[in-house]
Amino acid sequence: MIETGEIKQFIKRAEESVKDVSDEKLKIKAFEVVLNNLVKSSIEKKFIPCSEKPKPKDAVDISVGKLNKDNLLNALNISDNQLNNFVDFDEDDFRILSHIQDKSETKKQQQATLIILTIKYYCYGDREINTSELKNKLKDMGIKSLENMAANLKDFENYIIKKGKQRSPATVYRITDPGIKEGLRLITELGANYE
């Protein structure tokens, strides 16, 4: 439980951090965000069990498979309307409405896979995608030749890790933390075409 004195300190810190904001609506929203972050940080410090490893700052807190676009919107710092210009969502799936603009099929596969996995991570709380689902999404994005996909993604091991046996339907691709950062950069580039 957070004590009253601690809450008063958080309020003072939040007020101090937004004092130079002239727009009143923006000031109120910024105050709320700062205060919420201070309270959340304090609670996490007090209540995370010693055996539990803290989450990275960009970790998402959602149930796996349940759509939550807010995580991605916050990470990209864009509006829902901007995101909807190039990604179409429903409760259990999404479709990227844009194509990767690169001449190399290898680069297209690598970049598209990072974008797909980053969206899955932020919006559905899942770092992995199985091979058949990935191939379907890549085809949907206009990437035609997928014969060398496994080899092309193997060259991208800093960003994407393959789990499973060769040619097994149970094989999945998992995004790493550096992959998530690169995925956000690529999504930002993709979205820039729609500004």
Disulfide bonds with the S-S distance in Angstrom:
none
